[in-house]
Structures are given as C-alpha cells and as structure tokens.
C-alpha cells in the first residue's frame, strides 16, 4: 500500500488538510498526518515535529512555502518520497526543483480533487 504523509495536518474540520486525511482514511489509504497541534483526524493521531516514517510513497503539502523550508531535509533525505504534491497555495519552485533533482515526481495539484476523481 502507498503510504502518504500529510504535512500541515490540522484538527480544524474546515481545512483542506483535515479533509484530505479524513478522505484517505475512508478510502482505506495509509496516511500519516503531521501537524503542530495535538489531536486526531478520523481516529488517526496527528504526529509532531519530524517523526521517523519509513516507506513513504507520497508527501502532500499543506504548508505555505515559508513554513516548508524547515522541512526540506526531512522531506528529501529522511522521508525520501516517490511523489511530492503541492496543493493550491503551497507551490514552491525551490523545493520542487530540489525534489526533481532527487528523482521525486512533483505534482502541482489538489489532493482532494485527485482523491475524488480516483486519480490519486
């Protein structure tokens, strides 16, 4: 199964990151939410800081480009995903270029749309 890390997860149910985790859980996709506040989404505990997670297929970003900088090494060297999704408002040419140089597939897309269309 393809494991997804949702970076920028939140317990706020009106946010897209919350909806993405919830929808992935409903579709029985393996998802690991990472956020700054404690809580759960669809019964899944939100992880904090930069936890050690293995076999990550996708990282989907819900952080603005300035907040992404502290995660560059974590994403690229520790998580080493096969795919990096920049959701609307998270587009970051610098991180995208660094990811492509490492052979990571980069998508400027909306995870929620991808999930609803079956193209995730």
N, C-alpha and C positions, 0 to 999 in steps of 0.2 A: 504494500500500500504506500502511496505517496504522502509523506508527512509534510505538513505545511506549518510554518511559523508565521503567526500574525504579529507583526511588530508595531506596537502602538495600540494594543488592545485596551479596552475600557469597559467599565461596568455600566456606562451610560447607554441605555437601550435605544436612544435616538441616533447614535453614532454608527457610521458605516462599519467600523471595525467590530463593533458588537454584533451587528447583523451578519457579518461575514463568518465570525466564529460560530454563531448560532446556526447558520445555514449549513456550514461544513459539518457540524455535529449531527444535524438532522439527516444529512446525506451519508452519514457514517464514514466521513473522511477523517483521517488522523490529523488533528490540529492542536498546536501548542500556542496559546495566547501569551504574549509578553507585554506587560504594561508597567506603569509606575505605581498604581494603587492596588491594594489587596482586594480580592473578590473572586467571583466565579461567573462564568458565562456558560449557560446550558450544562451546569454541573461540572465544568472544567475549571480548575484553579488557574488564575492568571499568575504566570511566573514573573519574577522580578529580576532586575539587573541584566546579566548576560549568562543565563544558565547553560550548562553543557548539554547540548542536544545532538544526538547522532542521527545519521541517515536522513537528513533534511533534503527534501526534493525542491520545495518552493518556500521563498520568503516573500510575503506580501506586505507592503509598507503602508502604514497609516500614520506616518510622522512627516512633518514638513522637512525640507532639505536641511535647514539649520540643525534640527534635532537629530538628523540621520548621522551627522559627522562623527558623533561619539560611538557609533555602531559599525563604522566601516570595517575595522579589523575583525570585529565579531562576526559580521556577515560573511566577509570574503575569506577569512582564514580559519575561523572556528566552525561556523555552520557549513560553509562551502556548498551552498545550494546549487542545484542544476538550473533553477529558474528564479528570477527576481522580478516581481510585479510592482510597478509604480502606479498606485491608484491616483485618481484625479487629485491634484493639489500636492502630490508628493514627488513630482517629476524632478530629477536631479541628474543633469548631464554628466557631472563629475563622477558620481557613483556608478552611473550606467556605463561609462567608459571603462572604469576600473573593473567592473564585473565582466564586461565583454572581453577584456584582455585576459581574463582567467577562464574564458570559455563558458561563462554563465549566460544562459538565454535571458534576454532582457525584454520585458513587455511593458508598454505604457498602456494600461488597460484598467478596467474596473472589475475587481474580483467578483462583486455581486452580480454584475451583468454576465460574466463568464459562467458563474455557477447556475444562474437562471437559464442560460442558453445551452447548458450542457457542454460548453467548450473549455471547461476548467481542466 
